[in-house]
Amino acid sequence: MLFKDIIGQNKIKERLIQSVKENHVSHSQLITGPEGCGKLAMAIAYAQYISCISKKDTDSCGECSSCKRYQRLVHPDLHFVFPVVKTSAFKKPVSNDFIKQWREMLLENPYFNDEDWYKKIGVANSQGMIYSQESDEINHILNMATYESEYKVMIIWLPEKMHIFCANKLLKMIEEPPPKTLFLLVSEDEEQIIPTIRSRCQHIKMNGIEPEFLMEALEKHPNAKGKDIEGIVRLSHGNYRKALELISSDEDNFYNLENFMKLMRLTYSRRFYEIFDWINEISTAGREKQKSFLQYSLKMLRENFIYNLKNPELSFMDEREKSFSSKFSPFVNEKNIIPMSEEIEKAYRDISMNGNPSIIFTDISFKIMKLIR
């Protein structure tokens, strides 16, 4: 992974390159930022630059033996830890059990999230974890000598999903690291990482991708022809993964909009029989579709609240969404925007924790019914 392969984020690239040039590479670094900003890609590009034999001023050379191994993710001094799940084949899973799929995923597109990863390994409705047994693997790997690079690099993706036993073991290694070891923790929810680990890491905060760079990347996409790229950039809020979803397919957006409109219309008019029909439908849609719908609903509540405040330049909706919102937005106001959003966030958490969809969507339907008037 080269720095030039990462969309935008030039200030972060410059900062990381400068740390190597000045020999100020902290042995424990925490890279955070919103989904789709390129955190994981940045960690790999940074590790490759550190290990590159013929570094350039602004990037790895891409030609030396180290770079060639990094670009295939098979460098012997590059190691990964990431959430996994228990399966019939792996009762006590560790990251290395899934390393083949992990490399495939990264080489396809490093801007994925945890849901994409679970789909990749065939457990879309499960919640992954970095289990306690992973600590023995980490300890074994990091106490080995480096093969050819100056540093052994351990990239830990989503350390917030680490079992407390494993996290405590990691803390000990961060406090007393083996020689020439570099920890790169890549997180989307740093508050869930134990404070003692956070406090011992140098923090690198990334933001969403800058609009001009995101637009440039999307214009090169094979599905860009005939698409409203400027509109997609506005809707994706600096999230390249979201932008790819928008440019590749309208099917999910159409499904979510239809269900959002139906839920709001039925709850406002209190059509109980039809509400229960809607609940039965969405309860059988599958957990990932349900989560996608709830995320979309949060977005639409925000957009309607902004629309209601007569700030169209701050509203990020397509024409279909605006058509509905022109009439619906007056019902989303300062009195109900926060409680409605909180209820949908709670429903999302409950669905993520394998709660009963029928109960969850019945509960949220009746709460929205109360709040929308």
C-alpha positions in Angstrom: 0.0 0.0 0.0 1.5 3.3 -1.1 0.6 6.7 0.3 -0.5 7.7 -3.2 -3.1 5.0 -3.2 -4.9 6.6 -0.3 -7.6 9.2 -1.2 -6.7 12.7 0.2 -5.5 12.9 3.8 -2.3 14.7 2.7 -1.6 16.4 6.0 -1.6 13.0 7.8 0.7 11.5 5.2 3.1 14.4 5.6 3.1 14.0 9.4 3.8 10.3 9.2 6.5 10.7 6.6 8.2 13.4 8.7 8.2 11.2 11.8 10.2 8.6 9.9 12.6 11.2 8.5 13.2 12.6 12.0 13.5 9.1 13.5 10.6 9.9 15.9 8.5 6.8 15.3 6.5 6.1 18.5 6.3 2.4 19.3 2.5 2.6 20.0 0.2 4.7 17.8 -3.6 4.9 17.8 -5.1 5.9 14.4 -8.8 7.0 14.7 -11.4 8.6 12.5 -14.8 8.0 11.0 -15.8 5.1 8.8 -14.4 5.2 5.2 -11.7 7.8 5.8 -8.8 5.3 5.0 -7.4 4.6 8.5 -6.5 1.0 7.9 -5.0 1.9 4.5 -3.0 4.6 6.1 -1.6 2.3 8.8 -0.4 -0.2 6.1 1.1 2.6 3.9 3.0 3.9 7.0 4.3 0.5 7.9 5.4 0.0 4.3 7.2 3.4 4.3 9.0 2.5 7.5 10.2 -0.8 6.0 11.0 0.5 2.5 14.7 0.0 1.6 14.7 2.9 -0.9 12.4 5.5 0.6 11.4 8.5 -1.5 10.7 12.0 -0.1 6.9 11.5 -0.3 6.3 7.7 -0.5 7.7 4.2 -0.5 9.7 3.3 -3.6 7.2 0.5 -4.5 10.1 -1.5 -6.2 12.3 -2.9 -3.4 11.8 -6.4 -2.1 10.2 -5.1 1.1 7.6 -3.0 -0.9 6.8 -5.9 -3.2 6.0 -8.1 -0.2 4.0 -5.4 1.5 1.9 -4.8 -1.6 0.9 -8.5 -1.4 0.6 -8.3 2.4 3.0 -11.2 2.9 5.9 -9.3 4.4 7.3 -11.5 7.3 7.6 -8.6 9.6 4.0 -7.4 9.1 1.4 -8.9 11.3 -2.4 -8.3 11.7 -4.9 -8.7 14.5 -8.6 -8.3 13.9 -12.0 -9.4 15.1 -12.9 -13.0 14.3 -15.8 -15.3 15.2 -16.2 -18.9 16.5 -17.1 -21.4 13.8 -17.4 -25.1 13.5 -13.9 -25.2 12.1 -12.4 -22.8 14.7 -13.6 -23.2 18.3 -10.9 -20.9 19.6 -10.2 -18.6 16.7 -7.3 -16.3 16.2 -6.7 -13.8 13.4 -4.2 -16.1 11.6 -7.1 -18.6 11.0 -8.6 -16.1 8.7 -5.5 -14.4 7.2 -6.2 -15.6 3.7 -9.7 -13.9 3.6 -8.2 -10.9 5.4 -5.6 -10.4 2.7 -8.1 -10.8 -0.1 -10.4 -8.2 1.6 -7.6 -5.7 1.9 -6.4 -6.2 -1.6 -10.0 -5.8 -3.0 -10.7 -2.5 -1.1 -9.2 -1.4 2.2 -12.1 1.0 2.9 -14.3 -1.7 4.4 -16.0 -1.9 7.8 -16.7 -4.7 10.3 -20.0 -5.7 8.6 -18.2 -6.1 5.3 -15.6 -8.2 7.0 -18.1 -10.5 8.7 -19.8 -11.0 5.3 -16.5 -11.9 3.8 -16.0 -14.7 6.3 -19.6 -15.9 6.0 -20.9 -14.8 9.4 -22.9 -11.7 8.4 -25.2 -11.8 11.4 -22.4 -12.4 14.0 -20.4 -10.0 16.2 -16.7 -10.5 16.0 -14.2 -10.2 18.9 -10.5 -10.3 19.4 -10.6 -13.3 21.8 -8.4 -13.8 24.9 -6.3 -16.5 23.1 -5.1 -13.9 20.7 -2.8 -12.5 23.4 -0.6 -15.7 23.2 -0.3 -15.3 19.4 0.7 -11.7 19.8 3.2 -12.5 22.5 4.7 -15.3 20.4 5.0 -13.2 17.2 6.5 -10.1 18.9 9.1 -12.0 20.8 10.6 -13.4 17.6 13.4 -11.5 15.9 12.7 -9.4 12.8 13.4 -11.2 9.5 14.6 -8.4 7.3 13.2 -5.0 8.4 14.2 -2.7 11.2 10.7 -3.0 12.8 8.2 -5.7 13.5 4.8 -4.1 12.8 1.6 -5.3 14.5 -1.5 -3.6 13.0 -4.5 -4.2 15.3 -7.8 -3.3 13.6 -10.7 -2.4 15.9 -8.9 -2.8 19.2 -12.2 -1.7 20.9 -13.4 -5.3 20.2 -10.6 -6.8 22.2 -11.5 -9.2 25.1 -10.4 -7.6 28.4 -7.9 -10.4 29.1 -6.3 -9.8 25.8 -6.4 -6.0 26.2 -4.5 -6.3 29.6 -1.9 -8.5 28.0 -1.5 -6.0 25.2 -1.1 -3.2 27.7 1.9 -5.0 29.3 3.5 -5.4 25.8 2.9 -1.7 25.1 4.4 -0.7 28.4 7.5 -3.0 27.9 7.6 -3.6 24.1 10.1 -6.0 22.6 12.9 -4.2 20.8 12.0 -2.5 17.4 8.3 -3.3 17.7 5.7 -1.0 16.3 2.0 -1.2 17.4 -0.5 0.5 15.1 -4.0 0.4 16.5 -6.8 1.4 14.1 -10.0 2.3 15.8 -13.5 3.6 14.9 -14.6 4.0 18.6 -11.6 4.9 20.7 -13.8 5.5 23.8 -14.4 1.7 24.0 -10.6 1.0 24.2 -9.5 0.6 27.8 -8.1 4.0 29.0 -4.7 2.6 30.0 -4.0 1.6 26.4 -5.3 4.9 25.0 -3.1 6.9 27.3 0.0 5.0 26.2 -0.5 5.6 22.5 0.4 8.5 20.3 -2.9 9.7 18.8 -3.4 10.3 15.1 -6.8 11.7 14.3 -8.1 11.4 10.8 -11.2 13.2 9.4 -13.5 12.4 6.5 -12.0 12.6 3.1 -11.8 16.1 1.6 -14.6 16.6 -1.0 -12.2 17.5 -3.9 -10.2 14.4 -3.4 -13.3 12.2 -3.0 -14.8 13.6 -6.2 -11.5 13.0 -8.1 -11.5 9.4 -7.0 -15.1 8.8 -7.8 -14.8 10.3 -11.3 -12.4 7.5 -12.1 -14.8 4.8 -11.0 -16.1 2.5 -13.7 -19.7 3.2 -12.6 -19.3 7.0 -12.6 -20.8 7.5 -16.1 -24.2 9.2 -15.8 -24.1 9.5 -12.0 -24.4 12.7 -10.0 -20.9 12.6 -8.6 -21.2 15.9 -6.9 -24.4 14.8 -5.2 -22.8 11.5 -4.1 -19.8 13.4 -2.6 -22.3 15.5 -0.6 -24.3 12.5 0.6 -21.3 10.4 1.6 -19.8 13.0 4.1 -16.2 12.0 3.4 -16.9 8.3 3.6 -15.4 6.5 0.6 -17.2 3.2 1.5 -20.5 5.0 1.5 -19.7 6.8 -1.7 -19.0 3.4 -3.4 -22.4 2.1 -2.2 -24.1 5.2 -3.7 -22.3 5.0 -7.0 -22.7 1.3 -7.4 -26.3 0.7 -6.6 -29.6 2.6 -5.8 -31.4 -0.6 -4.7 -30.6 -0.3 -1.0 -31.4 3.4 -0.9 -34.7 2.8 -2.6 -35.6 0.1 -0.1 -34.6 2.2 2.9 -36.5 5.3 1.6 -39.6 3.3 0.9 -39.6 1.8 4.4 -38.8 5.1 6.1 -41.7 6.8 4.3 -44.0 4.0 5.2 -43.1 3.9 8.8 -43.5 7.7 9.2 -46.8 7.8 7.4 -48.3 4.9 9.2 -47.2 6.0 12.7 -48.4 9.6 12.1 -51.9 8.3 10.9 -51.9 5.6 13.5 -52.9 2.9 11.2 -52.3 0.0 13.6 -53.0 -3.0 11.4 -50.8 -1.7 8.6 -48.1 -0.9 11.2 -48.0 -4.5 12.3 -47.9 -5.6 8.7 -44.8 -3.4 8.2 -43.2 -4.8 11.4 -43.7 -8.3 10.2 -42.1 -7.4 6.8 -39.0 -5.7 8.2 -38.6 -8.3 10.9 -37.9 -11.0 8.3 -35.6 -8.8 6.2 -32.3 -10.0 7.7 -30.2 -8.3 10.4 -27.9 -6.4 8.0 -30.8 -4.9 6.1 -32.4 -3.9 9.4 -29.3 -2.2 10.5 -28.9 -0.4 7.2 -32.5 0.8 7.4 -32.0 2.2 11.0 -28.8 4.0 10.0 -30.6 5.5 7.0 -33.5 6.5 9.3 -31.1 8.4 11.5 -29.6 10.2 8.5 -33.1 11.1 7.2 -34.2 12.5 10.6 -31.2 14.8 10.6 -31.7 15.9 7.0 -35.4 16.6 7.7 -34.6 18.6 10.8 -32.1 20.7 8.8 -34.6 21.0 5.9 -37.2 22.2 8.4 -34.8 25.0 9.5 -34.8 26.3 6.0 -31.1 25.6 5.4 -31.1 23.7 2.1 -27.4 24.2 1.5 -26.8 22.0 4.6 -29.2 19.3 3.5 -27.7 16.3 1.7 -30.6 14.5 0.0 -31.3 13.3 -3.5 -34.4 14.3 -5.4 -36.6 11.5 -4.2 -35.7 12.2 -0.6 -36.4 15.9 -1.0 -39.8 15.2 -2.6 -40.9 13.4 0.5 -39.1 15.7 3.0 -40.7 18.8 1.6 -44.0 17.7 3.2 -42.6 15.6 6.1 -39.9 17.9 7.5 -42.3 20.1 9.5 -42.9 17.1 11.8 -39.2 16.8 12.7 -38.4 19.7 15.0 -36.4 20.7 18.1 -38.9 19.0 20.4 -38.6 15.5 19.0 -35.4 15.2 16.9 -33.3 14.2 19.9 -35.7 11.6 21.5 -36.5 10.1 18.0 -32.8 9.8 17.2 -32.0 8.2 20.5 -34.8 5.6 20.0 -33.4 4.7 16.6 -29.9 4.5 17.9 -31.1 2.2 20.7 -32.9 0.0 18.2 -29.7 -0.2 16.1 -27.7 -1.3 19.2 -30.4 -3.9 20.1 -30.4 -5.3 16.6 -26.6 -5.5 16.6 -26.7 -7.5 19.8 -29.1 -10.0 18.2 -32.2 -8.7 19.9 -35.6 -9.9 18.7 -36.5 -7.8 15.6 -40.3 -8.0 16.1 -40.1 -6.7 19.6 -37.5 -4.0 18.7 -39.5 -2.7 15.7 -42.8 -2.8 17.6 -41.3 -0.8 20.4 -39.8 1.8 18.1 -43.0 2.1 16.0 -45.1 3.0 19.0 -42.5 5.4 20.4 -42.3 7.2 17.1 -46.1 7.3 17.0 -46.0 9.2 20.3 -43.1 11.5 19.3 -44.1 12.5 15.8 -47.2 14.4 16.7 
